[in-house]
Amino acid sequence: MDKNTLTPYEKVLTARKQDRPNITEYIEALFDEFIEMHGDRLYKDDKSIVGGIGLFHGMPVTVIGHRKGKNTEDNILYNFGMTSPEGYRKAVRLMEQAEKFGRPVITLVDTPGAYPGMEAESNGQSNAIAESIAYMSRLSVPSITIITGEGSSGGALAIAVADRVWMLENAVYSILSPEGFASIMYKDPKKAPEACKIMKITAQELKGYGLIDGIIPEGSRCFAAIDRMLTRELGRLSKIKPSDLVKLRYEKYRTIDVPKTKGK
C-alpha cells in the first residue's frame, strides 16, 4: 500500500513493526565514537533506555532514547521499550551531565509507554517521569527530539520536551495507545482504528496543528535526512543564548493551542 494512503491505525501498526530501525542503528548511522553510559546511580541500569556521548560531525552531543528489540528475546530484555523509573533517572543524569559540559541533547523516542508494573510504581514511576519532563524543559543547552516509531503517553513525553520535535513520516505521537484510548472511550480496545481517527496522532496531523516542527521521510534516505535536519537545527539553536533557549522553549509549549475535534 502507498505510504501516503495509510490510515491512522495502519500507521500505528507500521510504527510498531520490529523491522524498523532501532536506536542502536540510528546511533551507528549518525554519531561517531559513541560511549554508552549505564545506571541511575541509585538502583540499577534500565536497558530500555540507551544513553551516552557521541560526536556529530565532530560536535560532542548527548544521545538518549528508548530501545526495542528485533525479536522476542531482545524485547523481553529491553521490556518492549517500556521504561522504568531507573531509566528516566538515567536520562536525567545524562541531561545533567550535558548541561554541565554544554553538550546539545538529542533524544530518540520509540515507546508504547512507561512500564506500568507494580515494581515501577513502587519505585516512583510518576515522580521519575515528572522530574525528567521538568529537567528537560529547563535545559540551557539545545535539545532536539526525533520520534522514530511509537510515542505514547508520559513515557514518551519524559524525553521529548525539546526545542525542536521532529517525527518520521510513519511515526505516531499520542497521549496513550489507541487501544487504551478505545478502552476508555468505547469500553472496547478493538475499536482502536476508530479511536485513531479522532486522536490525531500521525505526523501529518500533528504538523498541521503545530505540535511538531517537521516530518522526516522514511526509506533508504532516512538517515541522510535526519543528518541534514540535525545539522541545520543544531546550527540554528547553537546561536541562541542559553537563557533565551529556556525562555523560547517555555513559550513554545505554553502557546500551543490545538483546535478541538469532534468524534463519536
N, C-alpha and C positions, 0 to 999 in steps of 0.2 A: 504493500500500500504506500502511496505517496506520503512522505512525511508531513506535507502541508495539509493533508486531508484527515489526519488523525484526530479522533475525538478527544476531549479532555481525559477520559478514562483510559483510552488507548495510550495516551502519553504517560499516564501513571504507570501502566504496565511496561511501557518502553523504559521509563526511568528506573524500574526495578530489575531489569534484566541483568543476569550475572555476568554476561559477556561485555558489559560496558566497562570502560577503563576505570580502575580504582585509584586511590590516592597515590599508591606507590608508582603507578605508571605515569601519573602526572608529574610527580617529583622527578622521576628519571628523565622525562622528556623536557622539563622546563628549568631544572635547577642543577647546578654543579656542586660537587663536594658536600653533599647533604650529610649532616651529622644528626642522627636521631637522639632525642632526649627521652628519658624514661622516668616514670614515677611522679607522685604528687608530693613527695617529701613528708607524707603523713601516714599513708597506709599501704598502697600498692600501685602497680602500674596497670592502667586500663588499656588493653591492646586495641580497643575500638577507636581510640584517638591516636593518631600519629602526629608527632610534633618535633621540630628541630630547627637547625640553622642551615641555610644553603646560600649559594651565590646565584643571583640572577643577573647575567651579563656583567659579572664582577661585583655587583652590589650585594652586600650581606643582607639577608632577609630572614624573618622567622616564618616558618610554614606550619600550619596547624590544620588538621582535617579528620573527618570520620573515615574509618576503614571498614569495608565489607570484604567478604571472601568471594572466591570464584567457584567454590564448591561447598558442600555441606560441612566437611571437616573444618575448613577455614572459617566459615560463617559461625560455627559453634565457638571457635577460638576467639573470634572478634565480636561475639554476641550479636551477630547480624547487623552490626553498625549501631547498636543501641548502647549509648554511653552511660556509665555510672558516675556517681559524684567524683570518684578519683580521676576520671578522665577530664572532667571540667576543671577540677583543681589543677591538673597538669597543664591544661590550656592557659589558665590564669597565670601559673608560674612562668610559662614561656612568654606570655604577654608582658609580664613584669620585667623579665629579662630584656625583651625587645625595647621596652620603654627606657630602661637604664642605659642601654648602649645605642639607642637611636636607630634601631632597625625597623623598617616597614614590616607590617604583619599581613600575611596573605593566608586566607582560610579557604578550605575546600569542603563544601557541605554535601553530605550524602547519607542521610539517616531517616529511618521510619519514625524516629522519635527517641527521646531519652528512655533508658531502661526503667520500666515501671515495677520492678520486683520489690519484695519486702525488704531485702537487704539494702537495696539502693535507697529506699525511703528512710530506713533506719539510719543510714549513714549521711543523711542530709541532702537528698537529691534536689529538692526545690531550692534550698539555700545555695547549693553549688551552681545551679543554673542561673539564679538571680545574680550571684556575685560575678559570674562570667559576663553576663549581659552588662552589668554596671561597670565592670572594669574596662571592657572593650569600648563602651560608649564614651569613656573619658580618656582614651589613649591620646597622647600628644604626638604620636608618630602616624604616618599614613597607613591606612588599612583598606584592604580590598578583599571582598568575598566573591567566590565563584560557586554557584550551586550547580553541581555536576550531575545529580540524579534526583533523589528524593530530598526534600527539605521540609520536614514535618515537625510542627509543634515547637515547644521551647527547646527541645533537643537540638534543633537546627538554629534557632534564633540565638542560642547561647554563644555561638561563634560567628554570628552574621551581622552584628551591628557595626557595619563598616562605612567608611567614607564613600565607597563605591560598591555596588552589588550587581553582579552580572550572572546570567543564567545560560546554560546550554539550551539549545532550542527545544529539546525534548525533556528537559528537566521540569520538575513541579515544585511549588513552594506554597505551603498552606499551614493553617492553624492546627490541624491534626489530619490524620489519614482520612481519605474518603470513606473508608469502611467505618471508622469511628464517628464521623460526621453523620453518616446514614443511620447508624445505630441510635444516635441521639435524636435526630430529626424525624426519622421514619420508623424507628424501632426495628429496623431490618438492615443489617450490613450488606445484604445482597443488592440493595439499591444504591450502592456506591457510584455506578455510572450516572444515575440521575443527580446524585449529590454533587458530582464534579461539575455539572453544568452551572450550578449556582454558586459554587465555592470560588470560581475564578482563580485557578491555581496554575495555569500554564504561563510560560514565559511571555508569550504574546499578549495575553490578557493583563498580566502584571506590568508589562512595559507600557501598555496603554493607560494604565491608572497611575503611572509614575512611581510605582513601588520598587522597581529595579531600574538600573541605569543603562542596560544594554543586553543584547542577546548574541550568543556565540554559536556559529554554525557547527554542526557535528560532521563526522565523517573523517576522511583522510587528512583534511586541512585543519582539524580542530586544534591540535597542539600549536600549530603555527599562528592560528587566530588568537589563541589565548596569549601567546608570547607577544604578539603585536599589541594587544589590549593592555597587558601589564606594563609594557614599555611606555606606552602612551599615558596611562593613568598615573604610574609612578612618577613620570616626568612632570606631570601637572601638579600632583599632590606635594611633591618634594619642594616646590616653590612657595608653598603656603606656610606661614609662621605656625609653630606648634599651638600657640594659644588660639589662633584663628581656626585651625583644624578642629579643635574641640567645639568651638562656637558654631562652625558651619555644620558639623555633624549633628549637633543638638537641634539646629534649625531644620535640618533635612528631615529628621524623624518627627519633630513636633508639628511640622506643616503639612504632613501627609493627610490628604482629605479624599478618601475613596467614596465615590457615589454609592448609595445603597442600591442593591439589586433585588429584584422580586423573584421569588421562586415558590413553587408549591410543595 
